[in-house]
Amino acid sequence: MTIREQVSNKDTENEIGLTHDKIMLSLQKEELYSKRQDREERKRFANKIFALLVGFLVIVFAMLFFCGFQSVPFALSDIAIVTLLGTSSANVIGIFVFVVRYLFNSTSDRTYKFSGYSM
């Protein structure tokens, strides 16, 4: 093999290596952008779910509060009150667990691999 062919082969290998590095950098930038967007969306939806839960609990508390006064023309049977408390407790705990699992999920389960590289 001549010196010219050897230099040409090295240049080709360098170009392939640079192209591969550019592709990997592009994939990593895209992954970073995706993670940043996920965090922003999670924050937004967490705030909305929190507001929903607060509103729901305020309404439940108001209903229970008004049931305690005989002078207010609002009454619920004992079964309705127990059902209201039970379902509201289950809803609060269930939604809380769902949100916490989504917001603080384990990333060790997910590995991203591109051409033998893991991120």
C-alpha positions as CSV (number, residue, x, y, z in Angstrom):
1,M,0.0,0.0,0.0
2,T,1.4,3.4,-0.9
3,I,1.7,6.3,1.4
4,R,-1.0,8.2,-0.5
5,E,-3.5,5.3,0.1
6,Q,-2.6,5.1,3.7
7,V,-3.2,8.8,4.2
8,S,-6.4,8.6,2.3
9,N,-7.6,5.7,4.5
10,K,-6.8,7.7,7.6
11,D,-8.6,10.7,6.4
12,T,-11.7,8.6,5.6
13,E,-11.5,7.0,9.0
14,N,-11.3,10.5,10.6
15,E,-14.2,11.7,8.6
16,I,-16.3,8.7,9.6
17,G,-15.3,9.2,13.3
18,L,-16.2,12.9,13.1
19,T,-19.6,12.1,11.5
20,H,-20.3,9.5,14.1
21,D,-19.4,12.0,16.9
22,K,-21.7,14.6,15.3
23,I,-24.5,12.2,15.2
24,M,-24.0,11.1,18.8
25,L,-23.9,14.8,19.9
26,S,-27.1,15.5,18.0
27,L,-28.8,12.5,19.6
28,Q,-27.6,13.6,23.1
29,K,-28.9,17.2,22.4
30,E,-32.2,15.8,21.4
31,E,-32.4,13.6,24.5
32,L,-31.6,16.6,26.7
33,Y,-34.2,18.7,25.0
34,S,-36.8,16.0,25.5
35,K,-35.9,15.6,29.2
36,R,-36.2,19.4,29.7
37,Q,-39.6,19.4,28.0
38,D,-40.7,16.5,30.2
39,R,-39.7,18.3,33.3
40,E,-41.6,21.5,32.3
41,E,-44.7,19.5,31.4
42,R,-44.6,17.5,34.7
43,K,-44.4,20.8,36.7
44,R,-47.4,22.2,34.8
45,F,-49.6,19.1,35.2
46,A,-48.5,18.7,38.9
47,N,-49.7,22.2,39.6
48,K,-53.0,21.6,37.8
49,I,-53.6,18.3,39.7
50,F,-52.7,20.0,43.0
51,A,-55.3,22.8,42.2
52,L,-57.9,20.2,41.4
53,L,-57.3,18.3,44.6
54,V,-57.4,21.5,46.7
55,G,-60.7,22.5,45.0
56,F,-62.2,19.1,45.5
57,L,-61.2,19.0,49.2
58,V,-62.6,22.5,49.8
59,I,-65.9,21.4,48.4
60,V,-66.0,18.2,50.4
61,F,-65.1,20.2,53.6
62,A,-67.7,22.8,52.9
63,M,-70.4,20.1,52.4
64,L,-69.4,18.4,55.7
65,F,-69.2,21.8,57.5
66,F,-72.7,22.7,56.4
67,C,-74.1,19.3,57.3
68,G,-73.1,20.0,60.9
69,F,-75.4,23.0,61.3
70,Q,-79.1,22.4,61.7
71,S,-79.9,26.0,60.7
72,V,-78.6,25.6,57.2
73,P,-81.0,23.9,54.8
74,F,-78.4,21.4,53.6
75,A,-78.4,17.9,54.9
76,L,-76.9,14.6,53.9
77,S,-77.7,11.2,55.3
78,D,-75.1,9.3,57.3
79,I,-74.5,6.9,54.4
80,A,-73.9,9.8,52.0
81,I,-71.4,11.4,54.4
82,V,-69.5,8.2,54.9
83,T,-69.4,7.6,51.2
84,L,-68.3,11.2,50.5
85,L,-65.5,10.9,53.0
86,G,-64.4,7.4,51.8
87,T,-64.3,8.3,48.1
88,S,-62.6,11.7,48.7
89,S,-59.9,10.0,50.8
90,A,-59.4,7.3,48.1
91,N,-59.3,9.9,45.4
92,V,-56.7,12.1,47.2
93,I,-54.5,9.1,48.1
94,G,-54.8,7.6,44.6
95,I,-54.1,10.8,42.7
96,F,-51.2,11.7,45.0
97,V,-49.6,8.3,44.5
98,F,-50.1,8.5,40.7
99,V,-48.5,12.0,40.6
100,V,-45.6,11.1,42.9
101,R,-44.8,8.0,40.9
102,Y,-44.8,9.9,37.6
103,L,-42.9,12.9,38.9
104,F,-40.3,11.0,40.7
105,N,-40.0,7.9,38.6
106,S,-36.8,5.8,38.6
107,T,-34.7,6.4,35.5
108,S,-32.6,3.3,36.3
109,D,-35.2,1.2,34.5
110,R,-34.7,3.2,31.3
111,T,-31.4,3.1,29.5
112,Y,-30.9,4.9,26.2
113,K,-28.4,3.2,23.9
114,F,-27.2,4.6,20.6
115,S,-24.6,2.5,18.7
116,G,-23.2,0.9,21.8
117,Y,-23.1,4.1,23.9
118,S,-25.4,4.4,26.8
119,M,-26.7,7.6,28.3
